[in-house]
Amino acid sequence: MDHRDARDLRSRGMTATGSRLLVLRCLRARREPWSAGEIHAHLHSRGDRVGLTTVYRTLAALARAGLVHAFERNGETAYRICGEDEHCHVVCRACGAVTEVAASALQTALADGFRIEEIHGTCPDCLER
């Protein structure tokens, strides 16, 4: 059991179930957002027996608790664990890559009362292609 993940779950009033721990561990292994289907396939390939419906429910609960952030990616929802500091997300429209940007970098917009969650653009890798 990953004690960090269990502690994070408990700090948000959630029980550290096996499914929640597996999904969090899977998300921590990759910086890019994963869809429920991708997470399910990855877990299944490792021999973990977690149903797709359980993965969907787990991701929804983790998002409600603020442990993961949900992104729209090519018509489906993908999830990613975020840093703990105040930040915004720059999301590549082409590949779905996500970069966290410190909220202080957007100080003018924040001072005007904006709550910025995502900014869309094209990442350097996609621009080179």
Backbone as ProteinMPNN parsed JSONL, in Angstrom:
{"seq_chain_A": "MDHRDARDLRSRGMTATGSRLLVLRCLRARREPWSAGEIHAHLHSRGDRVGLTTVYRTLAALARAGLVHAFERNGETAYRICGEDEHCHVVCRACGAVTEVAASALQTALADGFRIEEIHGTCPDCLER", "coords_chain_A": {"N_chain_A": [[0.847, -1.184, 0.0], [0.539, 2.206, -0.813], [1.516, 4.613, 1.268], [1.363, 7.386, 1.085], [-0.687, 7.847, -0.797], [-2.837, 6.663, 0.559], [-2.932, 8.299, 2.806], [-3.531, 10.756, 1.571], [-6.106, 10.194, 0.598], [-7.527, 9.696, 3.006], [-7.245, 12.209, 4.195], [-9.08, 13.653, 2.853], [-11.438, 12.658, 3.65], [-12.023, 10.164, 2.619], [-12.201, 6.607, 2.205], [-9.439, 4.427, 2.028], [-9.56, 2.459, -0.3], [-8.784, -0.58, -2.111], [-9.176, -0.293, -4.894], [-9.185, 2.499, -5.246], [-6.595, 3.114, -4.444], [-5.118, 1.711, -6.389], [-5.856, 3.094, -8.744], [-4.956, 5.713, -8.171], [-2.189, 5.199, -7.93], [-1.639, 4.419, -10.516], [-2.177, 6.815, -11.916], [-0.194, 8.454, -10.823], [2.033, 7.45, -12.022], [2.382, 8.596, -14.462], [2.668, 11.653, -16.248], [0.937, 12.721, -18.148], [-2.564, 13.179, -18.824], [-4.867, 10.495, -18.24], [-7.415, 8.467, -19.63], [-10.4, 6.844, -18.382], [-10.68, 4.385, -19.661], [-8.048, 3.926, -20.57], [-6.69, 3.728, -18.138], [-7.998, 1.502, -17.052], [-7.282, -0.476, -18.956], [-4.497, -0.507, -18.598], [-4.284, -1.341, -15.907], [-5.519, -3.842, -16.128], [-3.7, -5.126, -17.839], [-1.616, -5.517, -16.127], [-2.588, -7.411, -14.526], [-4.304, -6.673, -12.531], [-7.45, -6.851, -11.111], [-9.86, -4.967, -11.729], [-12.922, -3.547, -12.379], [-14.197, -1.761, -15.261], [-16.33, -0.001, -14.76], [-15.924, 0.457, -12.049], [-13.497, 1.842, -12.171], [-14.333, 4.196, -13.497], [-16.155, 5.219, -11.552], [-14.428, 5.542, -9.398], [-12.611, 7.484, -10.381], [-14.377, 9.64, -10.698], [-15.071, 10.106, -8.014], [-12.542, 10.754, -6.95], [-12.012, 13.086, -8.366], [-14.094, 14.755, -7.45], [-13.245, 14.999, -4.832], [-11.02, 16.499, -5.149], [-8.535, 15.405, -5.622], [-7.685, 14.673, -8.124], [-7.584, 16.135, -11.406], [-9.939, 16.756, -13.921], [-9.885, 16.584, -17.447], [-10.955, 17.613, -20.668], [-10.458, 15.689, -23.448], [-10.04, 15.081, -26.711], [-12.805, 14.487, -27.037], [-13.355, 12.881, -24.832], [-13.17, 12.319, -21.273], [-10.262, 12.868, -19.417], [-7.894, 12.201, -16.831], [-5.749, 13.579, -14.287], [-3.235, 13.781, -11.797], [-2.618, 16.616, -9.863], [-0.27, 19.253, -9.004], [0.23, 20.682, -5.731], [0.329, 23.411, -5.284], [-1.105, 26.659, -6.049], [-2.337, 26.807, -9.252], [-2.652, 26.901, -12.879], [-3.77, 25.195, -15.848], [-2.139, 24.461, -18.859], [-3.2, 23.234, -21.796], [-2.531, 21.097, -24.46], [-4.037, 21.266, -27.567], [-3.683, 19.473, -29.611], [-2.324, 17.032, -28.789], [-3.047, 16.638, -26.159], [-1.343, 16.95, -24.007], [-0.436, 18.205, -20.79], [0.529, 21.041, -18.968], [1.464, 22.469, -15.933], [1.013, 25.779, -14.797], [2.199, 28.291, -12.771], [-0.065, 30.127, -10.799], [0.597, 32.704, -10.188], [1.882, 33.632, -12.431], [-0.098, 34.56, -13.989], [-1.05, 36.868, -12.939], [-2.319, 39.403, -13.486], [-4.806, 38.786, -14.69], [-5.911, 37.282, -12.635], [-6.039, 39.201, -10.628], [-8.039, 40.743, -11.634], [-10.2, 39.267, -11.026], [-10.64, 36.854, -12.319], [-11.016, 33.315, -12.445], [-8.887, 31.128, -13.381], [-8.635, 28.1, -14.974], [-7.932, 26.391, -17.085], [-5.904, 26.736, -19.991], [-5.777, 26.71, -23.435], [-3.721, 25.523, -26.093], [-0.942, 24.865, -28.261], [1.476, 22.424, -27.841], [5.141, 22.434, -27.679], [6.236, 20.087, -28.918], [4.196, 19.238, -30.681], [4.058, 21.465, -32.307], [6.444, 21.259, -33.688], [5.987, 19.121, -35.347]], "CA_chain_A": [[0.0, 0.0, 0.0], [1.262, 3.466, -0.845], [1.035, 5.37, 2.421], [1.049, 8.745, 0.655], [-2.02, 7.833, -1.398], [-3.802, 6.378, 1.627], [-3.017, 9.517, 3.618], [-4.26, 11.751, 0.769], [-7.52, 9.818, 0.589], [-8.094, 9.915, 4.343], [-7.294, 13.649, 4.483], [-10.269, 14.193, 2.18], [-12.595, 11.951, 4.163], [-12.293, 8.985, 1.797], [-11.594, 5.355, 2.606], [-8.355, 4.006, 1.134], [-9.888, 1.141, -0.845], [-7.826, -1.12, -3.066], [-9.399, 0.302, -6.22], [-8.737, 3.896, -5.223], [-5.134, 3.108, -4.385], [-4.611, 1.286, -7.7], [-6.063, 4.174, -9.714], [-4.02, 6.791, -7.838], [-0.833, 4.746, -8.274], [-1.574, 4.45, -11.982], [-2.097, 8.215, -12.319], [1.1, 9.004, -10.397], [3.091, 6.885, -12.865], [2.427, 9.288, -15.75], [2.294, 13.069, -16.146], [-0.151, 13.043, -19.06], [-3.878, 12.69, -18.386], [-5.312, 9.164, -18.681], [-8.864, 8.238, -19.613], [-10.795, 5.665, -17.594], [-10.367, 3.212, -20.473], [-6.599, 3.716, -20.556], [-6.333, 3.247, -16.802], [-8.514, 0.138, -16.943], [-6.44, -1.351, -19.786], [-3.195, -0.62, -17.948], [-4.437, -2.185, -14.721], [-5.818, -5.195, -16.606], [-2.468, -5.692, -18.398], [-0.763, -5.886, -14.994], [-3.244, -8.479, -13.783], [-5.196, -6.134, -11.501], [-8.843, -7.132, -11.46], [-10.725, -3.84, -11.405], [-13.863, -3.338, -13.469], [-14.217, -0.444, -15.888], [-17.281, 0.837, -14.027], [-15.252, 0.844, -10.807], [-12.518, 2.875, -12.523], [-15.098, 5.431, -13.726], [-16.667, 5.712, -10.267], [-13.276, 5.963, -8.601], [-12.13, 8.744, -10.926], [-15.351, 10.684, -10.37], [-14.929, 10.395, -6.583], [-11.258, 11.427, -6.76], [-12.158, 14.444, -8.903], [-14.928, 15.51, -6.499], [-12.442, 15.229, -3.63], [-9.93, 17.393, -5.485], [-7.263, 14.692, -5.737], [-7.322, 14.653, -9.538], [-8.262, 17.133, -12.228], [-10.506, 16.176, -15.144], [-9.659, 17.356, -18.659], [-11.608, 17.152, -21.888], [-9.404, 15.339, -24.409], [-10.551, 14.378, -27.893], [-14.17, 14.029, -26.838], [-13.529, 12.063, -23.638], [-12.58, 12.901, -20.083], [-9.004, 12.267, -18.975], [-7.619, 12.622, -15.464], [-4.344, 13.763, -13.945], [-2.954, 14.302, -10.465], [-2.029, 17.942, -9.983], [0.544, 19.759, -7.913], [-0.571, 21.225, -4.631], [0.33, 24.859, -5.277], [-2.144, 27.253, -6.891], [-1.848, 26.781, -10.635], [-3.574, 26.741, -14.001], [-3.301, 24.158, -16.766], [-2.031, 24.744, -20.28], [-3.528, 21.953, -22.408], [-2.29, 21.055, -25.9], [-5.221, 20.838, -28.314], [-3.337, 18.395, -30.541], [-1.984, 15.743, -28.161], [-3.615, 16.537, -24.822], [-0.344, 17.146, -22.954], [-0.816, 19.232, -19.819], [1.6, 21.662, -18.197], [0.977, 23.354, -14.879], [1.594, 27.11, -14.792], [1.934, 28.953, -11.489], [-1.107, 31.14, -10.91], [1.218, 34.029, -10.105], [2.257, 34.045, -13.781], [-1.297, 35.148, -14.592], [-1.466, 37.768, -11.871], [-3.224, 40.466, -13.932], [-6.142, 38.221, -14.854], [-6.396, 36.898, -11.308], [-6.354, 40.441, -9.912], [-9.31, 41.229, -12.17], [-11.268, 38.401, -10.547], [-10.769, 35.608, -13.081], [-10.564, 32.027, -11.913], [-8.382, 30.457, -14.58], [-8.393, 26.684, -14.722], [-7.254, 25.811, -18.242], [-5.602, 27.536, -21.163], [-5.518, 25.761, -24.529], [-2.762, 25.947, -27.094], [-0.245, 23.759, -28.917], [2.749, 22.191, -27.166], [6.308, 22.521, -28.563], [6.389, 18.861, -29.712], [3.211, 19.261, -31.763], [4.428, 22.562, -33.211], [7.548, 20.784, -34.521], [5.513, 18.101, -36.316]], "C_chain_A": [[0.886, 1.239, 0.0], [0.703, 4.356, 0.262], [0.662, 6.798, 2.058], [-0.362, 8.801, 0.08], [-3.093, 7.585, -0.343], [-4.011, 7.612, 2.494], [-3.802, 10.603, 2.879], [-5.754, 11.46, 0.755], [-8.167, 10.123, 1.939], [-8.201, 11.401, 4.673], [-8.499, 14.322, 3.833], [-11.53, 13.424, 2.565], [-12.962, 10.702, 3.387], [-11.6, 7.764, 2.395], [-10.55, 4.952, 1.572], [-8.626, 2.583, 0.646], [-8.811, 0.701, -1.829], [-7.956, -0.482, -4.429], [-8.907, 1.738, -6.271], [-7.217, 3.975, -5.215], [-4.525, 2.696, -5.718], [-4.718, 2.414, -8.72], [-5.109, 5.336, -9.426], [-2.589, 6.419, -8.217], [-0.621, 4.809, -9.784], [-1.411, 5.891, -12.468], [-0.761, 8.843, -11.935], [2.24, 8.549, -11.309], [3.275, 7.659, -14.176], [1.985, 10.732, -15.586], [1.106, 13.426, -17.027], [-1.473, 12.518, -18.486], [-4.202, 11.329, -19.001], [-6.835, 9.119, -18.65], [-9.151, 7.017, -18.733], [-10.453, 4.388, -18.354], [-8.885, 2.892, -20.49], [-6.132, 3.176, -19.209], [-6.769, 1.801, -16.64], [-7.639, -0.829, -17.73], [-5.068, -1.562, -19.146], [-3.278, -1.549, -16.731], [-4.681, -3.643, -15.119], [-4.55, -5.881, -17.133], [-1.497, -6.129, -17.301], [-1.373, -7.009, -14.158], [-4.131, -7.996, -12.652], [-6.639, -6.292, -11.958], [-9.745, -6.02, -10.928], [-11.624, -3.61, -12.612], [-13.828, -1.915, -14.009], [-15.174, 0.501, -15.165], [-16.672, 1.32, -12.72], [-14.233, 1.937, -11.075], [-13.236, 4.203, -12.749], [-15.575, 6.036, -12.405], [-15.534, 6.238, -9.387], [-12.755, 7.306, -9.077], [-13.08, 9.889, -10.596], [-15.229, 11.085, -8.896], [-13.629, 11.146, -6.305], [-11.311, 12.866, -7.268], [-13.001, 15.309, -7.959], [-14.133, 15.876, -5.243], [-11.258, 16.158, -3.89], [-8.569, 16.725, -5.561], [-6.776, 14.604, -7.172], [-8.094, 15.751, -10.251], [-8.738, 16.446, -13.5], [-10.304, 17.138, -16.302], [-10.489, 16.768, -19.782], [-10.518, 16.898, -22.909], [-10.007, 14.515, -25.527], [-11.919, 13.743, -27.651], [-14.387, 13.105, -25.647], [-12.858, 12.765, -22.462], [-11.323, 12.129, -19.723], [-8.649, 12.91, -17.64], [-6.118, 12.67, -15.195], [-4.25, 14.244, -12.509], [-2.225, 15.626, -10.642], [-1.123, 18.251, -8.798], [-0.333, 20.434, -6.88], [-0.594, 22.746, -4.585], [-0.764, 25.386, -6.199], [-1.6, 27.38, -8.308], [-3.009, 26.712, -11.621], [-2.985, 25.671, -14.91], [-3.262, 24.692, -18.188], [-2.16, 23.39, -20.967], [-3.308, 22.039, -23.912], [-3.535, 20.523, -26.603], [-4.935, 19.642, -29.21], [-3.144, 17.056, -29.834], [-2.534, 15.569, -26.757], [-2.614, 16.683, -23.69], [-0.763, 18.314, -22.063], [0.429, 19.728, -19.094], [0.959, 22.553, -17.153], [1.732, 24.668, -14.936], [1.216, 27.755, -13.462], [0.91, 30.066, -11.692], [-0.516, 32.542, -10.878], [1.644, 34.542, -11.474], [1.091, 34.724, -14.498], [-1.905, 36.191, -13.657], [-2.473, 38.822, -12.307], [-4.653, 39.942, -14.059], [-6.736, 37.835, -13.503], [-6.801, 38.126, -10.498], [-7.681, 41.019, -10.383], [-10.473, 40.305, -11.809], [-11.465, 37.117, -11.322], [-10.349, 34.421, -12.24], [-10.168, 31.212, -13.138], [-8.061, 29.018, -14.223], [-7.611, 26.041, -15.854], [-7.042, 26.866, -19.316], [-5.249, 26.53, -22.258], [-4.571, 26.37, -25.545], [-2.16, 24.724, -27.754], [1.131, 23.638, -28.281], [3.917, 22.258, -28.156], [6.487, 21.281, -29.445], [5.439, 18.854, -30.899], [3.512, 20.364, -32.772], [5.539, 22.131, -34.152], [7.088, 19.806, -35.579], [4.874, 18.705, -37.514]], "O_chain_A": [[1.872, 1.303, 0.735], [-0.445, 4.797, 0.196], [-0.253, 7.368, 2.652], [-1.142, 9.69, 0.421], [-4.141, 8.231, -0.357], [-5.14, 7.93, 2.871], [-4.633, 11.289, 3.473], [-6.572, 12.371, 0.886], [-9.232, 10.737, 1.999], [-9.139, 11.816, 5.354], [-8.887, 15.425, 4.217], [-12.559, 13.524, 1.896], [-14.092, 10.224, 3.483], [-10.542, 7.88, 3.014], [-10.764, 5.121, 0.372], [-8.007, 1.627, 1.112], [-8.027, 1.515, -2.316], [-6.949, -0.161, -5.06], [-8.277, 2.144, -7.247], [-6.627, 4.809, -5.901], [-3.52, 3.269, -6.138], [-3.778, 2.662, -9.476], [-4.515, 5.884, -10.354], [-1.859, 7.244, -8.766], [0.444, 5.203, -10.26], [-0.588, 6.155, -13.345], [-0.251, 9.69, -12.668], [3.29, 9.19, -11.361], [4.223, 7.401, -14.918], [1.029, 11.009, -14.861], [0.344, 14.336, -16.697], [-1.489, 11.53, -17.752], [-3.847, 11.056, -20.148], [-7.462, 9.672, -17.747], [-8.244, 6.259, -18.391], [-9.988, 3.417, -17.758], [-8.498, 1.725, -20.43], [-5.287, 2.283, -19.145], [-6.006, 0.968, -16.151], [-7.288, -1.894, -17.222], [-4.542, -2.674, -19.156], [-2.439, -2.433, -16.557], [-4.12, -4.562, -14.521], [-4.347, -7.073, -16.902], [-0.659, -7.004, -17.519], [-0.76, -7.495, -13.207], [-4.659, -8.805, -11.889], [-6.992, -5.903, -13.071], [-10.311, -6.116, -9.839], [-11.141, -3.492, -13.737], [-13.47, -0.979, -13.294], [-14.861, 1.677, -14.98], [-16.88, 2.467, -12.325], [-14.114, 2.872, -10.283], [-12.792, 5.233, -12.242], [-15.414, 7.234, -12.175], [-15.679, 7.261, -8.717], [-12.482, 8.184, -8.259], [-12.638, 10.986, -10.252], [-15.278, 12.271, -8.57], [-13.619, 12.08, -5.504], [-10.719, 13.761, -6.665], [-12.658, 16.463, -7.701], [-14.333, 16.944, -4.666], [-10.568, 16.559, -2.953], [-7.547, 17.411, -5.564], [-5.576, 14.474, -7.411], [-9.119, 16.23, -9.767], [-8.011, 15.643, -14.086], [-10.518, 18.343, -16.171], [-10.701, 15.557, -19.837], [-9.73, 17.796, -23.209], [-10.435, 13.381, -25.313], [-12.152, 12.593, -28.023], [-15.491, 12.592, -25.464], [-12.072, 13.694, -22.648], [-11.313, 10.898, -19.721], [-9.06, 14.035, -17.356], [-5.333, 11.922, -15.778], [-5.086, 15.025, -12.054], [-1.322, 15.741, -11.471], [-1.192, 17.612, -7.747], [-1.503, 20.721, -7.134], [-1.45, 23.323, -3.915], [-1.289, 24.647, -7.032], [-0.549, 27.979, -8.536], [-4.164, 26.498, -11.254], [-1.825, 25.288, -14.752], [-4.223, 25.297, -18.665], [-1.336, 22.501, -20.755], [-3.829, 22.94, -24.57], [-4.027, 19.446, -26.267], [-5.845, 18.879, -29.534], [-3.735, 16.054, -30.234], [-2.496, 14.465, -26.214], [-2.987, 16.554, -22.524], [-1.366, 19.282, -22.526], [1.271, 18.939, -18.664], [0.027, 23.301, -17.446], [2.951, 24.679, -15.103], [0.047, 27.761, -13.078], [1.006, 30.848, -12.638], [-1.07, 33.465, -11.475], [1.759, 35.752, -11.671], [1.292, 35.392, -15.512], [-3.123, 36.364, -13.603], [-3.406, 39.113, -11.558], [-5.597, 40.578, -13.59], [-7.926, 38.04, -13.26], [-7.791, 38.094, -9.767], [-8.369, 41.703, -9.626], [-11.604, 40.535, -12.237], [-12.379, 36.354, -11.012], [-9.434, 34.517, -11.422], [-11.023, 30.674, -13.842], [-7.309, 28.751, -13.287], [-6.719, 25.23, -15.606], [-7.868, 27.754, -19.524], [-4.491, 25.592, -22.011], [-4.612, 27.569, -25.821], [-2.788, 23.666, -27.805], [1.868, 24.619, -28.187], [3.698, 22.148, -29.362], [6.856, 21.414, -30.611], [5.839, 18.501, -32.008], [3.246, 20.206, -33.963], [5.585, 22.582, -35.297], [7.739, 19.673, -36.616], [4.431, 17.983, -38.407]]}, "name": "protein", "num_of_chains": 1, "seq": "MDHRDARDLRSRGMTATGSRLLVLRCLRARREPWSAGEIHAHLHSRGDRVGLTTVYRTLAALARAGLVHAFERNGETAYRICGEDEHCHVVCRACGAVTEVAASALQTALADGFRIEEIHGTCPDCLER"}
